[in-house]
Amino acid sequence: MRGLGTRARQVLKAGSAAAAVLAALGLFLTACATGGTGARDEGPAGSEAVAKGATTSPSASPGKPPTRVDAVQLVKDDPEVSTSVKRDLKPCVADEYPVDVSYGDLTGGSSDDVVINVMTCGDAVGVGSYVYRREGGRYQNVFKAEEPPVYAEIDRGDLVVTQQLYKKGDPVSYPSSEEVITYGWSATRFTEESRIHNDYSNAVGGTETPAPSS
């Protein structure tokens, strides 16, 4: 089983910490969140990719042509994406959108698959993760997760989705646990291959703010 990726930890941890500050101070944050650069197998390499919705990849998959997509438009045009995610997908500053985009071989198609993570601007909470596969000259949604905080990554050909979980009464900065789920492609869809559940210590204190709603 594979552990939680660096980028996912940055996004989910940043989201929880910033949400706690929001609840305590009652401030409305308008600047895009930034995070450090971490090692990962695929995808954007740092905070600039989040702020500008930039798309980067270490290299194209062998034998597959590198293809870049308009990630924001792809999400907005997708009928599988919820209305709330589309409504809230707006520029943080100027034309800079809070999206991470990764390219890699997940489904064995003729082109690289596209993993898109949509986040909030102020606190970098992952609100939607999607995988698109190129079929018949267009990209088709073959996976989605829309229960925040959530983040998806490509890890050695597998799709790894991380989600923090809250029990009733948990402060937003201290979720009770997390689940790291690894999916593999099976003919026409993703199937779960493994699941890691990590319980966090409840000995660590925090401000008594309500847990975020799903």
Secondary structure, DSSP 8 states (H G I E B T S, - for coil): -----HHHHHHHHHHHHHHHHHHHH-----S---------SSS--SHHHHHHT-B--SS--TTS------HHHHHHT-TTS-HHHHHH---SBTTB--EEEEEE-SS--SS-EEEEEEE-TTT--EEEEEEEEEETTEEEEEEEE-SSSEEEEEETTEEEEEEEE--TT--TTS-SEEEEEEEEEETTEEEEEEEEEEE--TTS----------
